[in-house]
Amino acid sequence: MNPGKVRYVFRHFPFLGEESYWTAEASECAGEQGKFWEFHDLLFSKWQGEGKGTFLPDKLKGYAQEMGLQAQAFAACLDSRRYQSTVLADVSGGQAAGVKYTPTLFLNGEQMSAPRDYAELKQIIEAKLASP
């Protein structure tokens, strides 16, 4: 692939109730400390099922501490709901675009069928880049 030809944009689309909204906001708070993806990955490793209390604010603060984030800054961010409007805007945008599940991928504004793996995704992107 040619560098600079693909831009990856991540948008939140919480759909599993209140806890999924908290995780979206918490990941943005972790992002303030340069650890968005690390926190994202940690949350996936902690998943125990929908509505189990795994992702309530106090637990999220504990995970941030476990990762070595600045606990007070993270807690202040989460408690303030600083990213609530960002997450809600992502949800509205996703709904307007027809998103019904995650992950949902778009390529040049077109919703894609979910690729089975990275190799298939890479093949789809390379084919799109090669076409005029």
Backbone as JSON Lines, residues from 0, in Angstrom:
{"i":0,"aa":"M","n":[0.84,-1.2,0.0],"ca":[0.0,0.0,0.0],"c":[0.87,1.25,0.0]}
{"i":1,"aa":"N","n":[0.35,2.29,-0.57],"ca":[1.06,3.56,-0.59],"c":[0.78,4.33,0.68]}
{"i":2,"aa":"P","n":[1.82,4.8,1.35],"ca":[1.6,5.6,2.57],"c":[0.75,6.83,2.26]}
{"i":3,"aa":"G","n":[-0.13,7.17,3.17],"ca":[-0.94,8.37,3.02],"c":[-2.17,8.19,2.16]}
{"i":4,"aa":"K","n":[-2.47,7.0,1.7],"ca":[-3.62,6.77,0.83],"c":[-4.87,6.36,1.6]}
{"i":5,"aa":"V","n":[-4.71,5.94,2.84],"ca":[-5.84,5.47,3.62],"c":[-5.87,6.22,4.95]}
{"i":6,"aa":"R","n":[-7.04,6.68,5.32],"ca":[-7.22,7.33,6.62],"c":[-8.19,6.48,7.42]}
{"i":7,"aa":"Y","n":[-7.78,6.1,8.61],"ca":[-8.62,5.29,9.49],"c":[-9.25,6.22,10.51]}
{"i":8,"aa":"V","n":[-10.57,6.18,10.61],"ca":[-11.31,7.01,11.55],"c":[-12.11,6.09,12.45]}
{"i":9,"aa":"F","n":[-11.92,6.23,13.74],"ca":[-12.66,5.43,14.73],"c":[-13.78,6.28,15.28]}
{"i":10,"aa":"R","n":[-14.97,5.71,15.32],"ca":[-16.11,6.39,15.93],"c":[-16.75,5.43,16.92]}
{"i":11,"aa":"H","n":[-17.24,5.98,18.0],"ca":[-17.91,5.17,19.02],"c":[-19.32,4.84,18.57]}
{"i":12,"aa":"F","n":[-19.76,3.63,18.89],"ca":[-21.15,3.25,18.66],"c":[-21.58,2.3,19.78]}
{"i":13,"aa":"P","n":[-21.68,2.85,21.0],"ca":[-22.1,2.01,22.12],"c":[-23.56,1.59,21.93]}
{"i":14,"aa":"F","n":[-23.82,0.31,22.12],"ca":[-25.18,-0.17,21.93],"c":[-25.61,-1.2,22.96]}
{"i":15,"aa":"L","n":[-24.76,-1.44,23.94],"ca":[-25.07,-2.44,24.96],"c":[-25.45,-1.82,26.29]}
{"i":16,"aa":"G","n":[-26.12,-0.7,26.25],"ca":[-26.58,-0.08,27.48],"c":[-25.6,0.91,28.08]}
{"i":17,"aa":"E","n":[-25.92,1.32,29.29],"ca":[-25.18,2.39,29.96],"c":[-23.68,2.12,30.07]}
{"i":18,"aa":"E","n":[-23.32,0.88,30.39],"ca":[-21.89,0.58,30.56],"c":[-21.1,0.81,29.28]}
{"i":19,"aa":"S","n":[-21.7,0.56,28.13],"ca":[-20.94,0.76,26.89],"c":[-20.72,2.25,26.63]}
{"i":20,"aa":"Y","n":[-21.64,3.09,27.09],"ca":[-21.42,4.54,26.98],"c":[-20.27,4.97,27.9]}
{"i":21,"aa":"W","n":[-20.24,4.42,29.1],"ca":[-19.14,4.74,30.03],"c":[-17.79,4.33,29.44]}
{"i":22,"aa":"T","n":[-17.73,3.16,28.81],"ca":[-16.45,2.7,28.25],"c":[-15.99,3.62,27.12]}
{"i":23,"aa":"A","n":[-16.95,4.08,26.31],"ca":[-16.58,4.99,25.22],"c":[-15.99,6.28,25.79]}
{"i":24,"aa":"E","n":[-16.65,6.84,26.79],"ca":[-16.15,8.06,27.4],"c":[-14.81,7.83,28.09]}
{"i":25,"aa":"A","n":[-14.69,6.71,28.77],"ca":[-13.45,6.39,29.48],"c":[-12.28,6.24,28.52]}
{"i":26,"aa":"S","n":[-12.53,5.62,27.37],"ca":[-11.44,5.46,26.4],"c":[-10.94,6.82,25.9]}
{"i":27,"aa":"E","n":[-11.85,7.77,25.76],"ca":[-11.44,9.13,25.37],"c":[-10.61,9.78,26.48]}
{"i":28,"aa":"C","n":[-11.0,9.54,27.72],"ca":[-10.21,10.06,28.85],"c":[-8.81,9.45,28.86]}
{"i":29,"aa":"A","n":[-8.72,8.17,28.56],"ca":[-7.4,7.52,28.47],"c":[-6.62,8.13,27.3]}
{"i":30,"aa":"G","n":[-7.34,8.49,26.25],"ca":[-6.7,9.12,25.1],"c":[-6.03,10.44,25.44]}
{"i":31,"aa":"E","n":[-6.57,11.13,26.43],"ca":[-5.93,12.38,26.87],"c":[-4.51,12.13,27.37]}
{"i":32,"aa":"Q","n":[-4.28,10.9,27.81],"ca":[-2.95,10.54,28.32],"c":[-2.19,9.69,27.29]}
{"i":33,"aa":"G","n":[-2.67,9.7,26.05],"ca":[-2.0,8.98,24.97],"c":[-2.18,7.48,25.02]}
{"i":34,"aa":"K","n":[-3.23,7.01,25.67],"ca":[-3.42,5.56,25.85],"c":[-4.78,5.07,25.39]}
{"i":35,"aa":"F","n":[-5.34,5.73,24.36],"ca":[-6.66,5.33,23.88],"c":[-6.69,3.87,23.5]}
{"i":36,"aa":"W","n":[-5.8,3.44,22.59],"ca":[-5.85,2.07,22.08],"c":[-5.48,1.05,23.14]}
{"i":37,"aa":"E","n":[-4.54,1.39,24.01],"ca":[-4.18,0.47,25.08],"c":[-5.38,0.24,26.02]}
{"i":38,"aa":"F","n":[-6.1,1.32,26.32],"ca":[-7.28,1.21,27.19],"c":[-8.38,0.44,26.46]}
{"i":39,"aa":"H","n":[-8.58,0.74,25.2],"ca":[-9.54,0.04,24.36],"c":[-9.28,-1.48,24.43]}
{"i":40,"aa":"D","n":[-8.02,-1.86,24.22],"ca":[-7.67,-3.29,24.24],"c":[-7.87,-3.9,25.62]}
{"i":41,"aa":"L","n":[-7.53,-3.16,26.66],"ca":[-7.72,-3.66,28.03],"c":[-9.21,-3.9,28.29]}
{"i":42,"aa":"L","n":[-10.06,-3.0,27.84],"ca":[-11.5,-3.17,28.05],"c":[-12.0,-4.44,27.37]}
{"i":43,"aa":"F","n":[-11.54,-4.7,26.16],"ca":[-11.96,-5.93,25.49],"c":[-11.5,-7.16,26.25]}
{"i":44,"aa":"S","n":[-10.34,-7.09,26.88],"ca":[-9.85,-8.25,27.65],"c":[-10.65,-8.45,28.94]}
{"i":45,"aa":"K","n":[-11.32,-7.42,29.41],"ca":[-12.1,-7.49,30.65],"c":[-13.56,-7.88,30.4]}
{"i":46,"aa":"W","n":[-14.0,-7.92,29.17],"ca":[-15.4,-8.18,28.83],"c":[-15.88,-9.48,29.48]}
{"i":47,"aa":"Q","n":[-17.01,-9.39,30.17],"ca":[-17.61,-10.57,30.81],"c":[-19.06,-10.75,30.41]}
{"i":48,"aa":"G","n":[-19.55,-9.91,29.53],"ca":[-20.94,-9.98,29.1],"c":[-21.65,-8.68,29.41]}
{"i":49,"aa":"E","n":[-22.78,-8.52,28.77],"ca":[-23.55,-7.29,28.88],"c":[-24.15,-7.11,30.26]}
{"i":50,"aa":"G","n":[-24.03,-5.89,30.8],"ca":[-24.69,-5.52,32.04],"c":[-24.21,-6.27,33.27]}
{"i":51,"aa":"K","n":[-22.96,-6.64,33.32],"ca":[-22.4,-7.38,34.46],"c":[-21.75,-6.47,35.5]}
{"i":52,"aa":"G","n":[-21.72,-5.16,35.24],"ca":[-21.08,-4.24,36.17],"c":[-19.59,-4.1,35.94]}
{"i":53,"aa":"T","n":[-19.09,-4.75,34.91],"ca":[-17.65,-4.74,34.62],"c":[-17.15,-3.37,34.2]}
{"i":54,"aa":"F","n":[-18.05,-2.54,33.66],"ca":[-17.62,-1.27,33.1],"c":[-18.34,-0.07,33.73]}
{"i":55,"aa":"L","n":[-18.64,-0.18,34.99],"ca":[-19.17,0.97,35.72],"c":[-18.02,1.91,36.05]}
{"i":56,"aa":"P","n":[-18.3,3.18,36.31],"ca":[-17.22,4.17,36.49],"c":[-16.13,3.77,37.48]}
{"i":57,"aa":"D","n":[-16.47,3.23,38.64],"ca":[-15.43,2.87,39.6],"c":[-14.51,1.77,39.06]}
{"i":58,"aa":"K","n":[-15.08,0.83,38.33],"ca":[-14.25,-0.23,37.72],"c":[-13.34,0.36,36.65]}
{"i":59,"aa":"L","n":[-13.89,1.26,35.84],"ca":[-13.09,1.89,34.79],"c":[-11.92,2.67,35.38]}
{"i":60,"aa":"K","n":[-12.17,3.33,36.48],"ca":[-11.09,4.06,37.17],"c":[-10.03,3.09,37.67]}
{"i":61,"aa":"G","n":[-10.46,1.94,38.14],"ca":[-9.5,0.92,38.58],"c":[-8.66,0.4,37.42]}
{"i":62,"aa":"Y","n":[-9.29,0.2,36.27],"ca":[-8.54,-0.26,35.1],"c":[-7.52,0.79,34.67]}
{"i":63,"aa":"A","n":[-7.91,2.06,34.76],"ca":[-6.98,3.13,34.4],"c":[-5.76,3.11,35.33]}
{"i":64,"aa":"Q","n":[-6.03,2.89,36.6],"ca":[-4.94,2.82,37.57],"c":[-4.06,1.6,37.28]}
{"i":65,"aa":"E","n":[-4.7,0.48,36.98],"ca":[-3.99,-0.76,36.63],"c":[-3.05,-0.54,35.45]}
{"i":66,"aa":"M","n":[-3.46,0.29,34.51],"ca":[-2.64,0.6,33.33],"c":[-1.55,1.6,33.61]}
{"i":67,"aa":"G","n":[-1.6,2.23,34.77],"ca":[-0.59,3.23,35.09],"c":[-0.95,4.63,34.61]}
{"i":68,"aa":"L","n":[-2.22,4.86,34.29],"ca":[-2.63,6.21,33.92],"c":[-2.63,7.1,35.16]}
{"i":69,"aa":"Q","n":[-2.58,8.4,34.96],"ca":[-2.69,9.34,36.07],"c":[-4.12,9.26,36.58]}
{"i":70,"aa":"A","n":[-4.28,8.62,37.72],"ca":[-5.6,8.27,38.24],"c":[-6.49,9.49,38.48]}
{"i":71,"aa":"Q","n":[-5.94,10.53,39.09],"ca":[-6.76,11.7,39.39],"c":[-7.25,12.4,38.12]}
{"i":72,"aa":"A","n":[-6.38,12.53,37.15],"ca":[-6.76,13.17,35.89],"c":[-7.81,12.34,35.16]}
{"i":73,"aa":"F","n":[-7.62,11.02,35.16],"ca":[-8.58,10.15,34.5],"c":[-9.95,10.24,35.2]}
{"i":74,"aa":"A","n":[-9.94,10.16,36.53],"ca":[-11.2,10.22,37.29],"c":[-11.91,11.55,37.08]}
{"i":75,"aa":"A","n":[-11.15,12.63,37.08],"ca":[-11.76,13.96,36.87],"c":[-12.4,14.03,35.48]}
{"i":76,"aa":"C","n":[-11.73,13.5,34.5],"ca":[-12.26,13.48,33.14],"c":[-13.54,12.67,33.09]}
{"i":77,"aa":"L","n":[-13.51,11.47,33.61],"ca":[-14.67,10.58,33.56],"c":[-15.84,11.16,34.35]}
{"i":78,"aa":"D","n":[-15.56,11.65,35.56],"ca":[-16.62,12.2,36.41],"c":[-17.28,13.42,35.78]}
{"i":79,"aa":"S","n":[-16.51,14.18,35.01],"ca":[-17.06,15.4,34.4],"c":[-17.93,15.09,33.18]}
{"i":80,"aa":"R","n":[-17.84,13.85,32.68],"ca":[-18.56,13.45,31.46],"c":[-18.13,14.32,30.27]}
{"i":81,"aa":"R","n":[-16.84,14.66,30.27],"ca":[-16.26,15.55,29.27],"c":[-16.53,15.08,27.84]}
{"i":82,"aa":"Y","n":[-16.57,13.78,27.63],"ca":[-16.71,13.25,26.28],"c":[-18.11,12.71,25.98]}
{"i":83,"aa":"Q","n":[-19.06,13.0,26.85],"ca":[-20.42,12.51,26.62],"c":[-20.99,13.03,25.3]}
{"i":84,"aa":"S","n":[-20.82,14.31,25.04],"ca":[-21.38,14.87,23.8],"c":[-20.66,14.31,22.57]}
{"i":85,"aa":"T","n":[-19.37,14.03,22.68],"ca":[-18.62,13.42,21.58],"c":[-19.18,12.05,21.26]}
{"i":86,"aa":"V","n":[-19.39,11.24,22.29],"ca":[-19.92,9.89,22.11],"c":[-21.33,9.95,21.53]}
{"i":87,"aa":"L","n":[-22.16,10.82,22.06],"ca":[-23.54,10.94,21.56],"c":[-23.55,11.39,20.1]}
{"i":88,"aa":"A","n":[-22.64,12.27,19.73],"ca":[-22.54,12.71,18.34],"c":[-22.11,11.55,17.44]}
{"i":89,"aa":"D","n":[-21.18,10.73,17.91],"ca":[-20.77,9.55,17.14],"c":[-21.95,8.6,16.93]}
{"i":90,"aa":"V","n":[-22.75,8.39,17.98],"ca":[-23.91,7.51,17.88],"c":[-24.9,8.07,16.86]}
{"i":91,"aa":"S","n":[-25.2,9.35,16.95],"ca":[-26.14,9.98,16.01],"c":[-25.64,9.86,14.57]}
{"i":92,"aa":"G","n":[-24.36,10.11,14.4],"ca":[-23.77,9.99,13.06],"c":[-23.83,8.57,12.54]}
{"i":93,"aa":"G","n":[-23.57,7.61,13.41],"ca":[-23.65,6.2,13.02],"c":[-25.06,5.8,12.64]}
{"i":94,"aa":"Q","n":[-26.03,6.23,13.44],"ca":[-27.42,5.92,13.13],"c":[-27.82,6.53,11.78]}
{"i":95,"aa":"A","n":[-27.42,7.77,11.54],"ca":[-27.74,8.44,10.28],"c":[-27.11,7.72,9.08]}
{"i":96,"aa":"A","n":[-25.95,7.09,9.31],"ca":[-25.25,6.37,8.24],"c":[-25.73,4.93,8.09]}
{"i":97,"aa":"G","n":[-26.65,4.52,8.95],"ca":[-27.21,3.17,8.84],"c":[-26.47,2.11,9.64]}
{"i":98,"aa":"V","n":[-25.62,2.52,10.56],"ca":[-24.89,1.56,11.38],"c":[-25.88,0.86,12.32]}
{"i":99,"aa":"K","n":[-25.75,-0.47,12.39],"ca":[-26.62,-1.26,13.25],"c":[-25.83,-2.16,14.19]}
{"i":100,"aa":"Y","n":[-24.53,-2.33,13.93],"ca":[-23.7,-3.22,14.73],"c":[-22.24,-2.74,14.67]}
{"i":101,"aa":"T","n":[-21.44,-3.33,15.52],"ca":[-20.01,-3.03,15.48],"c":[-19.23,-4.33,15.28]}
{"i":102,"aa":"P","n":[-18.12,-4.27,14.61],"ca":[-17.65,-3.09,13.89],"c":[-18.41,-2.94,12.57]}
{"i":103,"aa":"T","n":[-18.57,-1.73,12.14],"ca":[-19.09,-1.41,10.81],"c":[-18.02,-0.58,10.14]}
{"i":104,"aa":"L","n":[-17.68,-0.96,8.93],"ca":[-16.61,-0.29,8.2],"c":[-17.18,0.4,6.97]}
{"i":105,"aa":"F","n":[-16.63,1.58,6.69],"ca":[-16.98,2.32,5.49],"c":[-15.69,2.55,4.72]}
{"i":106,"aa":"L","n":[-15.8,2.45,3.41],"ca":[-14.66,2.72,2.54],"c":[-15.14,3.71,1.5]}
{"i":107,"aa":"N","n":[-14.55,4.9,1.49],"ca":[-14.98,5.99,0.59],"c":[-16.47,6.27,0.73]}
{"i":108,"aa":"G","n":[-16.95,6.23,1.96],"ca":[-18.34,6.55,2.23],"c":[-19.32,5.42,2.02]}
{"i":109,"aa":"E","n":[-18.87,4.29,1.51],"ca":[-19.73,3.13,1.29],"c":[-19.58,2.13,2.42]}
{"i":110,"aa":"Q","n":[-20.71,1.69,2.97],"ca":[-20.66,0.67,4.01],"c":[-20.2,-0.64,3.39]}
{"i":111,"aa":"M","n":[-19.23,-1.28,4.02],"ca":[-18.68,-2.53,3.53],"c":[-19.3,-3.72,4.25]}
{"i":112,"aa":"S","n":[-19.29,-4.85,3.57],"ca":[-19.58,-6.09,4.28],"c":[-18.4,-6.33,5.19]}
{"i":113,"aa":"A","n":[-18.65,-6.86,6.37],"ca":[-17.57,-7.07,7.33],"c":[-16.59,-8.11,6.8]}
{"i":114,"aa":"P","n":[-15.33,-7.72,6.65],"ca":[-14.33,-8.71,6.23],"c":[-14.1,-9.73,7.34]}
{"i":115,"aa":"R","n":[-13.73,-10.93,6.95],"ca":[-13.51,-12.0,7.93],"c":[-12.25,-11.79,8.76]}
{"i":116,"aa":"D","n":[-11.25,-11.14,8.15],"ca":[-9.98,-10.97,8.84],"c":[-9.2,-9.83,8.2]}
{"i":117,"aa":"Y","n":[-8.03,-9.58,8.74],"ca":[-7.2,-8.48,8.24],"c":[-6.81,-8.7,6.78]}
{"i":118,"aa":"A","n":[-6.48,-9.95,6.41],"ca":[-6.05,-10.22,5.03],"c":[-7.15,-9.83,4.04]}
{"i":119,"aa":"E","n":[-8.39,-10.15,4.36],"ca":[-9.5,-9.8,3.47],"c":[-9.69,-8.28,3.43]}
{"i":120,"aa":"L","n":[-9.59,-7.62,4.58],"ca":[-9.71,-6.16,4.62],"c":[-8.62,-5.52,3.77]}
{"i":121,"aa":"K","n":[-7.41,-5.99,3.91],"ca":[-6.28,-5.45,3.14],"c":[-6.53,-5.62,1.64]}
{"i":122,"aa":"Q","n":[-7.04,-6.77,1.25],"ca":[-7.32,-7.04,-0.16],"c":[-8.39,-6.08,-0.69]}
{"i":123,"aa":"I","n":[-9.43,-5.83,0.08],"ca":[-10.5,-4.92,-0.33],"c":[-9.95,-3.5,-0.5]}
{"i":124,"aa":"I","n":[-9.14,-3.06,0.46],"ca":[-8.58,-1.71,0.4],"c":[-7.63,-1.58,-0.78]}
{"i":125,"aa":"E","n":[-6.77,-2.57,-0.98],"ca":[-5.82,-2.5,-2.1],"c":[-6.54,-2.49,-3.44]}
{"i":126,"aa":"A","n":[-7.63,-3.24,-3.57],"ca":[-8.4,-3.25,-4.81],"c":[-9.03,-1.87,-5.04]}
{"i":127,"aa":"K","n":[-9.54,-1.27,-3.99],"ca":[-10.16,0.06,-4.12],"c":[-9.1,1.1,-4.51]}
{"i":128,"aa":"L","n":[-7.92,1.0,-3.92],"ca":[-6.86,1.96,-4.24],"c":[-6.37,1.8,-5.68]}
{"i":129,"aa":"A","n":[-6.44,0.58,-6.21],"ca":[-5.96,0.32,-7.57],"c":[-6.97,0.75,-8.63]}
{"i":130,"aa":"S","n":[-8.23,0.89,-8.24],"ca":[-9.25,1.26,-9.24],"c":[-9.28,2.77,-9.41]}
{"i":131,"aa":"P","n":[-9.62,3.21,-10.62],"ca":[-9.64,4.66,-10.89],"c":[-10.76,5.39,-10.19]}
